[in-house]
Amino acid sequence: MSKNSVILVEAALTAALAMVLSLLPDFASWFTPSFGAIPLIIFSLRRGAKYGILSGLLWGLLHFLLAKVYYLSFSQVILEYILAFLCMGFAGFMQNPLQQALKKGHKSKALSYAIIGAFAATFTRYVCHYIAGFIFWGSYAPKGMSPFWYSFTVNGSAGLFTFLVVILVLLVLVPSQPKFFLPKTKTKS
């Protein structure tokens, strides 16, 4: 199997794992972290933005396949299920600095790069959800609450919880398993 094929299979498996984790029961409705972000961000840090974005796209498309799409309009679906999930691959922009730090044995620096990547991915994804929130979901805001504030509280808290969960995983994984982020099959980014 070619190196590219191995990475593509890894991208598909990551998207599938993200979808499985997305099916975990919510403990607080919209305020639940997106557990599927964990494997997507880790994969993106391992393989880079190009493959991370592909895996994010696959994760978004799996929502359609499993009928887990909340449809209000075509543009809302594109924003929340295509663009938002593509953003999860943005963590991969930190792949090279992370890998260079790990190769030099600078685990704390590598952890910083991983956290920056996780922030970029989570922040951009939830900006998409925030925009969709006030444009498309604003009518669901409690009486007297601004659609902007409503979207900020719902999507901001979900984004923050997601980011915190990802950081917890990275705090364990980056220092204890640095070779995981240095795959033998190299990518050309």
Accessible surface in RSA format (square Angstrom, percent):
REM  Atomic radii and reference values for relative SASA: ProtOr
REM  Chains: A
REM  Algorithm: Lee & Richards
REM  Probe-radius: 1.40
REM  Slices: 20
REM RES _ NUM      All-atoms   Total-Side   Main-Chain    Non-polar    All polar
REM                ABS   REL    ABS   REL    ABS   REL    ABS   REL    ABS   REL
RES MET A   1   178.80  92.6  91.88  60.8  86.92 207.0  98.86  84.1  79.94 105.9
RES SER A   2    67.31  56.9  49.30  65.8  18.01  41.5  54.26 115.5  13.06  18.3
RES LYS A   3   128.93  62.9 124.25  76.2   4.68  11.1  74.75  67.3  54.19  57.7
RES ASN A   4    76.39  52.7  72.45  70.0   3.94   9.5  28.44  68.5  47.95  46.3
RES SER A   5    41.63  35.2  39.53  52.8   2.09   4.8  12.20  26.0  29.43  41.2
RES VAL A   6    52.70  34.7  50.41  45.6   2.28   5.5  51.35  44.6   1.34   3.6
RES ILE A   7     2.75   1.6   2.75   2.0   0.00   0.0   2.75   2.0   0.00   0.0
RES LEU A   8    73.90  41.2  69.63  49.8   4.26  10.7  69.86  49.1   4.04  10.9
RES VAL A   9    69.58  45.8  67.05  60.7   2.53   6.1  69.55  60.4   0.03   0.1
RES GLU A  10    36.37  20.9  34.16  25.8   2.22   5.3  27.93  54.0   8.44   6.9
RES ALA A  11     0.00   0.0   0.00   0.0   0.00   0.0   0.00   0.0   0.00   0.0
RES ALA A  12    47.47  43.6  42.36  65.4   5.10  11.6  43.35  61.1   4.11  10.9
RES LEU A  13   116.33  64.8 112.17  80.2   4.16  10.5 112.54  79.0   3.79  10.2
RES THR A  14    15.70  11.2  12.42  12.6   3.28   7.8   4.01   5.4  11.69  17.7
RES ALA A  15     0.78   0.7   0.78   1.2   0.00   0.0   0.78   1.1   0.00   0.0
RES ALA A  16    43.04  39.6  41.34  63.8   1.70   3.9  42.54  59.9   0.49   1.3
RES LEU A  17    89.57  49.9  85.96  61.5   3.61   9.1  88.93  62.5   0.65   1.7
RES ALA A  18     0.00   0.0   0.00   0.0   0.00   0.0   0.00   0.0   0.00   0.0
RES MET A  19     5.50   2.8   5.50   3.6   0.00   0.0   5.50   4.7   0.00   0.0
RES VAL A  20    91.90  60.5  89.36  80.9   2.54   6.1  89.36  77.6   2.54   6.9
RES LEU A  21    46.07  25.7  44.70  32.0   1.37   3.5  44.70  31.4   1.37   3.7
RES SER A  22    40.52  34.2  12.13  16.2  28.39  65.4  17.03  36.3  23.48  32.9
RES LEU A  23    86.99  48.4  60.97  43.6  26.02  65.4  64.90  45.6  22.08  59.4
RES LEU A  24    82.58  46.0  74.59  53.4   7.99  20.1  75.94  53.3   6.64  17.9
RES PRO A  25   114.78  83.7  94.51  86.2  20.27  73.7 104.71  86.4  10.07  62.6
RES ASP A  26    93.78  65.7  64.60  64.3  29.19  69.0  12.85  30.2  80.93  80.7
RES PHE A  27   141.09  70.6 104.13  64.5  36.97  96.2 113.02  68.5  28.08  80.4
RES ALA A  28    40.76  37.5  27.39  42.3  13.37  30.4  39.37  55.4   1.39   3.7
RES SER A  29    69.72  58.9  53.92  72.0  15.80  36.4  40.77  86.8  28.96  40.6
RES TRP A  30   146.61  58.8 136.53  66.1  10.08  23.7 112.89  60.2  33.72  54.7
RES PHE A  31    76.69  38.4  76.65  47.5   0.04   0.1  76.65  46.5   0.04   0.1
RES THR A  32    13.58   9.7   5.34   5.4   8.24  19.6   5.34   7.2   8.24  12.5
RES PRO A  33    10.04   7.3   5.42   4.9   4.62  16.8   5.42   4.5   4.62  28.7
RES SER A  34    18.26  15.4   8.78  11.7   9.48  21.8  14.52  30.9   3.74   5.2
RES PHE A  35    48.64  24.3  47.43  29.4   1.21   3.2  47.44  28.8   1.20   3.4
RES GLY A  36     0.01   0.0   0.00   N/A   0.01   0.0   0.00   0.0   0.01   0.0
RES ALA A  37     0.00   0.0   0.00   0.0   0.00   0.0   0.00   0.0   0.00   0.0
RES ILE A  38    27.93  15.9  27.93  20.8   0.00   0.0  27.93  20.1   0.00   0.0
RES PRO A  39    13.63   9.9   8.34   7.6   5.30  19.2  12.37  10.2   1.26   7.9
RES LEU A  40     0.00   0.0   0.00   0.0   0.00   0.0   0.00   0.0   0.00   0.0
RES ILE A  41     0.00   0.0   0.00   0.0   0.00   0.0   0.00   0.0   0.00   0.0
RES ILE A  42    17.77  10.1  17.77  13.2   0.00   0.0  17.77  12.8   0.00   0.0
RES PHE A  43     6.29   3.1   4.57   2.8   1.71   4.5   6.16   3.7   0.13   0.4
RES SER A  44     0.00   0.0   0.00   0.0   0.00   0.0   0.00   0.0   0.00   0.0
RES LEU A  45     0.00   0.0   0.00   0.0   0.00   0.0   0.00   0.0   0.00   0.0
RES ARG A  46    38.02  16.0  38.02  19.4   0.00   0.0   1.66   2.3  36.36  22.0
RES ARG A  47     2.10   0.9   1.65   0.8   0.44   1.1   0.00   0.0   2.10   1.3
RES GLY A  48     0.68   0.8   0.00   N/A   0.68   0.8   0.68   1.9   0.00   0.0
RES ALA A  49    11.96  11.0   9.39  14.5   2.57   5.8   9.39  13.2   2.57   6.8
RES LYS A  50   115.06  56.1 101.53  62.3  13.53  32.2  75.07  67.6  39.99  42.6
RES TYR A  51    19.52   9.1  19.52  11.1   0.00   0.0   7.62   5.7  11.90  14.7
RES GLY A  52     0.00   0.0   0.00   N/A   0.00   0.0   0.00   0.0   0.00   0.0
RES ILE A  53    49.81  28.3  49.81  37.1   0.00   0.0  49.81  35.9   0.00   0.0
RES LEU A  54    57.38  32.0  54.22  38.8   3.15   7.9  57.29  40.2   0.08   0.2
RES SER A  55     0.00   0.0   0.00   0.0   0.00   0.0   0.00   0.0   0.00   0.0
RES GLY A  56     0.00   0.0   0.00   N/A   0.00   0.0   0.00   0.0   0.00   0.0
RES LEU A  57    53.23  29.6  53.23  38.1   0.00   0.0  53.23  37.4   0.00   0.0
RES LEU A  58    55.28  30.8  54.63  39.1   0.65   1.6  54.75  38.4   0.53   1.4
RES TRP A  59     1.24   0.5   1.24   0.6   0.00   0.0   1.24   0.7   0.00   0.0
RES GLY A  60     0.00   0.0   0.00   N/A   0.00   0.0   0.00   0.0   0.00   0.0
RES LEU A  61    77.30  43.0  73.91  52.9   3.39   8.5  74.12  52.1   3.18   8.6
RES LEU A  62    41.90  23.3  41.18  29.5   0.72   1.8  41.73  29.3   0.17   0.5
RES HIS A  63    16.85   9.2  16.85  11.7   0.00   0.0   6.40   6.6  10.45  12.2
RES PHE A  64    82.24  41.1  63.17  39.1  19.07  49.6  65.67  39.8  16.57  47.4
RES LEU A  65   140.09  78.0 109.90  78.6  30.19  75.9 116.90  82.1  23.19  62.4
RES LEU A  66    81.84  45.6  65.94  47.2  15.90  40.0  70.73  49.7  11.11  29.9
RES ALA A  67    89.94  82.7  60.06  92.7  29.87  68.0  67.77  95.4  22.17  58.7
RES LYS A  68    97.76  47.7  91.14  55.9   6.62  15.8  39.54  35.6  58.22  62.0
RES VAL A  69    36.01  23.7  13.01  11.8  23.00  55.4  13.05  11.3  22.96  62.3
RES TYR A  70   152.39  71.1 148.60  84.5   3.79   9.9 106.48  80.0  45.91  56.6
RES TYR A  71   144.17  67.3 118.66  67.5  25.50  66.4  88.58  66.6  55.59  68.5
RES LEU A  72    71.91  40.0  42.21  30.2  29.71  74.7  44.95  31.6  26.96  72.6
RES SER A  73    34.93  29.5  32.06  42.8   2.88   6.6  34.93  74.4   0.00   0.0
RES PHE A  74   146.25  73.2 143.36  88.8   2.89   7.5 143.36  86.9   2.89   8.3
RES SER A  75    63.59  53.7  56.59  75.5   7.00  16.1  44.75  95.3  18.83  26.4
RES GLN A  76     0.13   0.1   0.13   0.1   0.00   0.0   0.00   0.0   0.13   0.1
RES VAL A  77     6.75   4.4   6.75   6.1   0.00   0.0   6.75   5.9   0.00   0.0
RES ILE A  78    60.31  34.3  60.31  44.9   0.00   0.0  60.31  43.4   0.00   0.0
RES LEU A  79    28.27  15.7  28.22  20.2   0.05   0.1  28.27  19.9   0.00   0.0
RES GLU A  80    20.19  11.6  20.04  15.2   0.15   0.4   2.22   4.3  17.97  14.7
RES TYR A  81    20.35   9.5  20.35  11.6   0.00   0.0   8.88   6.7  11.47  14.1
RES ILE A  82    29.96  17.0  29.96  22.3   0.00   0.0  29.96  21.6   0.00   0.0
RES LEU A  83    79.14  44.1  78.69  56.3   0.45   1.1  78.70  55.3   0.44   1.2
RES ALA A  84     0.00   0.0   0.00   0.0   0.00   0.0   0.00   0.0   0.00   0.0
RES PHE A  85     6.74   3.4   6.74   4.2   0.00   0.0   6.74   4.1   0.00   0.0
RES LEU A  86    37.89  21.1  37.89  27.1   0.00   0.0  37.89  26.6   0.00   0.0
RES CYS A  87    10.90   8.2  10.90  12.2   0.00   0.0   0.00   0.0  10.90  11.8
RES MET A  88     0.18   0.1   0.18   0.1   0.00   0.0   0.18   0.1   0.00   0.0
RES GLY A  89     0.00   0.0   0.00   N/A   0.00   0.0   0.00   0.0   0.00   0.0
RES PHE A  90    59.69  29.9  58.96  36.5   0.72   1.9  58.96  35.7   0.72   2.1
RES ALA A  91     0.00   0.0   0.00   0.0   0.00   0.0   0.00   0.0   0.00   0.0
RES GLY A  92     4.96   6.1   0.00   N/A   4.96   6.1   0.00   0.0   4.96  11.1
RES PHE A  93   128.64  64.4 108.28  67.1  20.36  53.0 112.29  68.1  16.35  46.8
RES MET A  94    45.68  23.7  45.68  30.2   0.00   0.0  45.19  38.4   0.48   0.6
RES GLN A  95    10.46   5.9  10.46   7.6   0.00   0.0   1.07   2.3   9.40   7.1
RES ASN A  96    90.59  62.5  89.41  86.4   1.18   2.8  22.19  53.4  68.40  66.1
RES PRO A  97    40.80  29.7  32.88  30.0   7.92  28.8  39.87  32.9   0.93   5.8
RES LEU A  98     0.00   0.0   0.00   0.0   0.00   0.0   0.00   0.0   0.00   0.0
RES GLN A  99    12.49   7.0  12.49   9.1   0.00   0.0   0.29   0.6  12.20   9.3
RES GLN A 100    87.17  48.7  87.16  63.7   0.01   0.0  34.61  73.7  52.56  39.9
RES ALA A 101     4.39   4.0   0.88   1.4   3.52   8.0   3.73   5.3   0.66   1.7
RES LEU A 102    13.02   7.2   0.34   0.2  12.68  31.9   0.34   0.2  12.68  34.1
RES LYS A 103   116.33  56.8  79.09  48.5  37.24  88.7  56.03  50.4  60.31  64.2
RES LYS A 104   141.49  69.0 112.10  68.8  29.39  70.0  68.33  61.5  73.16  77.9
RES GLY A 105    52.79  65.1   0.00   N/A  52.79  65.1  28.86  79.2  23.93  53.6
RES HIS A 106    87.12  47.6  81.94  57.0   5.18  13.3  59.23  61.0  27.89  32.5
RES LYS A 107    92.90  45.3  89.23  54.7   3.67   8.7  49.97  45.0  42.93  45.7
RES SER A 108    91.36  77.2  80.63 107.6  10.73  24.7  52.35 111.5  39.01  54.6
RES LYS A 109   107.70  52.5 102.75  63.0   4.95  11.8  55.92  50.3  51.78  55.2
RES ALA A 110     0.00   0.0   0.00   0.0   0.00   0.0   0.00   0.0   0.00   0.0
RES LEU A 111    27.79  15.5  27.79  19.9   0.00   0.0  27.79  19.5   0.00   0.0
RES SER A 112    57.53  48.6  52.41  69.9   5.12  11.8  26.73  56.9  30.80  43.1
RES TYR A 113    58.57  27.3  58.57  33.3   0.00   0.0  26.57  20.0  31.99  39.4
RES ALA A 114     0.00   0.0   0.00   0.0   0.00   0.0   0.00   0.0   0.00   0.0
RES ILE A 115    46.43  26.4  46.43  34.6   0.00   0.0  46.43  33.4   0.00   0.0
RES ILE A 116    90.01  51.2  87.80  65.4   2.21   5.3  89.79  64.7   0.22   0.6
RES GLY A 117     0.16   0.2   0.00   N/A   0.16   0.2   0.16   0.4   0.00   0.0
RES ALA A 118     0.00   0.0   0.00   0.0   0.00   0.0   0.00   0.0   0.00   0.0
RES PHE A 119   103.30  51.7 103.30  64.0   0.00   0.0 103.30  62.6   0.00   0.0
RES ALA A 120    37.02  34.0  32.23  49.7   4.79  10.9  37.02  52.1   0.00   0.0
RES ALA A 121     0.00   0.0   0.00   0.0   0.00   0.0   0.00   0.0   0.00   0.0
RES THR A 122     4.45   3.2   4.39   4.4   0.06   0.1   4.45   6.0   0.00   0.0
RES PHE A 123   110.71  55.4 105.25  65.2   5.46  14.2 110.34  66.9   0.36   1.0
RES THR A 124    40.37  28.7  38.46  39.0   1.90   4.5  39.16  52.6   1.21   1.8
RES ARG A 125    16.58   7.0  16.58   8.4   0.00   0.0   0.00   0.0  16.58  10.0
RES TYR A 126    23.95  11.2  21.75  12.4   2.20   5.7  17.86  13.4   6.08   7.5
RES VAL A 127    55.14  36.3  54.35  49.2   0.79   1.9  55.11  47.9   0.03   0.1
RES CYS A 128    15.75  11.9  15.75  17.6   0.00   0.0   0.00   0.0  15.75  17.0
RES HIS A 129    19.13  10.5  18.60  12.9   0.53   1.4  15.03  15.5   4.10   4.8
RES TYR A 130    63.09  29.5  63.09  35.9   0.00   0.0  42.29  31.8  20.80  25.6
RES ILE A 131    61.71  35.1  61.71  46.0   0.00   0.0  61.71  44.4   0.00   0.0
RES ALA A 132     0.00   0.0   0.00   0.0   0.00   0.0   0.00   0.0   0.00   0.0
RES GLY A 133     3.64   4.5   0.00   N/A   3.64   4.5   3.64  10.0   0.00   0.0
RES PHE A 134    51.46  25.7  39.89  24.7  11.57  30.1  39.89  24.2  11.57  33.1
RES ILE A 135    99.59  56.7  68.59  51.1  31.00  74.7  73.58  53.0  26.01  70.6
RES PHE A 136    47.60  23.8  31.93  19.8  15.67  40.8  35.81  21.7  11.79  33.7
RES TRP A 137    62.51  25.1  62.51  30.3   0.00   0.0  60.45  32.2   2.05   3.3
RES GLY A 138     8.57  10.6   0.00   N/A   8.57  10.6   4.00  11.0   4.56  10.2
RES SER A 139   105.42  89.1  61.43  82.0  43.99 101.3  58.56 124.7  46.86  65.7
RES TYR A 140   129.08  60.3 106.52  60.6  22.56  58.7  77.27  58.1  51.81  63.9
RES ALA A 141    18.86  17.3   3.48   5.4  15.38  35.0   3.48   4.9  15.38  40.7
RES PRO A 142    74.41  54.2  61.61  56.2  12.81  46.5  72.90  60.2   1.51   9.4
RES LYS A 143   211.97 103.4 172.72 106.0  39.25  93.5 124.61 112.2  87.37  93.1
RES GLY A 144    86.87 107.1   0.00   N/A  86.87 107.1  43.86 120.4  43.01  96.3
RES MET A 145    66.56  34.5  50.60  33.5  15.96  38.0  56.18  47.8  10.38  13.8
RES SER A 146    51.49  43.5  39.67  52.9  11.83  27.2  40.02  85.2  11.47  16.1
RES PRO A 147    53.67  39.1  53.67  48.9   0.00   0.0  53.67  44.3   0.00   0.0
RES PHE A 148   110.48  55.3 109.63  67.9   0.85   2.2 110.00  66.7   0.48   1.4
RES TRP A 149   137.68  55.2 135.16  65.4   2.51   5.9 120.76  64.4  16.92  27.4
RES TYR A 150    21.18   9.9  21.18  12.1   0.00   0.0  16.09  12.1   5.09   6.3
RES SER A 151     1.20   1.0   0.00   0.0   1.20   2.8   1.20   2.6   0.00   0.0
RES PHE A 152   109.97  55.0 109.48  67.8   0.49   1.3 109.75  66.5   0.22   0.6
RES THR A 153    40.15  28.6  34.19  34.7   5.96  14.2  35.33  47.5   4.82   7.3
RES VAL A 154    17.06  11.2  17.06  15.4   0.00   0.0  17.06  14.8   0.00   0.0
RES ASN A 155    20.81  14.4  20.78  20.1   0.04   0.1   0.94   2.3  19.87  19.2
RES GLY A 156    28.78  35.5   0.00   N/A  28.78  35.5  22.52  61.8   6.26  14.0
RES SER A 157    27.70  23.4  21.66  28.9   6.04  13.9  25.36  54.0   2.34   3.3
RES ALA A 158     7.26   6.7   7.26  11.2   0.00   0.0   7.26  10.2   0.00   0.0
RES GLY A 159     6.22   7.7   0.00   N/A   6.22   7.7   5.89  16.2   0.33   0.7
RES LEU A 160    99.17  55.2  93.30  66.7   5.87  14.8  97.30  68.3   1.87   5.0
RES PHE A 161    80.02  40.0  79.32  49.1   0.69   1.8  79.99  48.5   0.02   0.1
RES THR A 162     0.60   0.4   0.31   0.3   0.29   0.7   0.51   0.7   0.08   0.1
RES PHE A 163    32.30  16.2  32.30  20.0   0.00   0.0  32.30  19.6   0.00   0.0
RES LEU A 164    82.65  46.0  81.98  58.6   0.67   1.7  81.99  57.6   0.66   1.8
RES VAL A 165    33.26  21.9  33.17  30.0   0.09   0.2  33.17  28.8   0.09   0.2
RES VAL A 166     0.74   0.5   0.74   0.7   0.00   0.0   0.74   0.6   0.00   0.0
RES ILE A 167    28.83  16.4  28.83  21.5   0.00   0.0  28.83  20.8   0.00   0.0
RES LEU A 168   114.01  63.5 111.38  79.7   2.63   6.6 111.73  78.5   2.28   6.1
RES VAL A 169    46.44  30.6  42.18  38.2   4.26  10.3  46.25  40.2   0.19   0.5
RES LEU A 170     0.11   0.1   0.11   0.1   0.00   0.0   0.11   0.1   0.00   0.0
RES LEU A 171    80.48  44.8  68.68  49.1  11.80  29.7  68.68  48.2  11.80  31.8
RES VAL A 172   105.55  69.5  99.13  89.7   6.42  15.5 103.91  90.3   1.64   4.4
RES LEU A 173    40.11  22.3  40.11  28.7   0.00   0.0  40.11  28.2   0.00   0.0
RES VAL A 174     0.00   0.0   0.00   0.0   0.00   0.0   0.00   0.0   0.00   0.0
RES PRO A 175    45.63  33.3  41.26  37.6   4.37  15.9  41.58  34.3   4.04  25.1
RES SER A 176    64.38  54.4  38.85  51.9  25.52  58.8  43.57  92.8  20.81  29.2
RES GLN A 177    95.77  53.6  93.91  68.6   1.86   4.4  18.09  38.5  77.68  58.9
RES PRO A 178    29.75  21.7  29.75  27.1   0.00   0.0  29.75  24.6   0.00   0.0
RES LYS A 179   169.74  82.8 163.19 100.1   6.55  15.6 106.93  96.2  62.81  66.9
RES PHE A 180    85.25  42.6  75.97  47.1   9.27  24.1  82.97  50.3   2.28   6.5
RES PHE A 181     0.00   0.0   0.00   0.0   0.00   0.0   0.00   0.0   0.00   0.0
RES LEU A 182    40.41  22.5  28.31  20.3  12.10  30.4  28.31  19.9  12.10  32.6
RES PRO A 183     6.83   5.0   2.58   2.4   4.24  15.4   6.48   5.3   0.35   2.2
RES LYS A 184   200.34  97.7 172.54 105.9  27.80  66.2 121.36 109.2  78.98  84.1
RES THR A 185    26.51  18.9  25.08  25.4   1.42   3.4  14.03  18.8  12.48  18.9
RES LYS A 186   102.88  50.2  92.98  57.0   9.90  23.6  85.56  77.0  17.31  18.4
RES THR A 187    26.90  19.1   2.95   3.0  23.95  57.1   2.61   3.5  24.29  36.7
RES LYS A 188   188.29  91.9 172.39 105.8  15.90  37.9 121.19 109.1  67.10  71.5
RES SER A 189   107.40  90.8  32.36  43.2  75.05 172.9  59.02 125.7  48.38  67.8
END  Absolute sums over single chains surface
CHAIN  1 A     9770.4       8340.4       1430.0       7346.5       2423.9
END  Absolute sums over all chains
TOTAL          9770.4       8340.4       1430.0       7346.5       2423.9
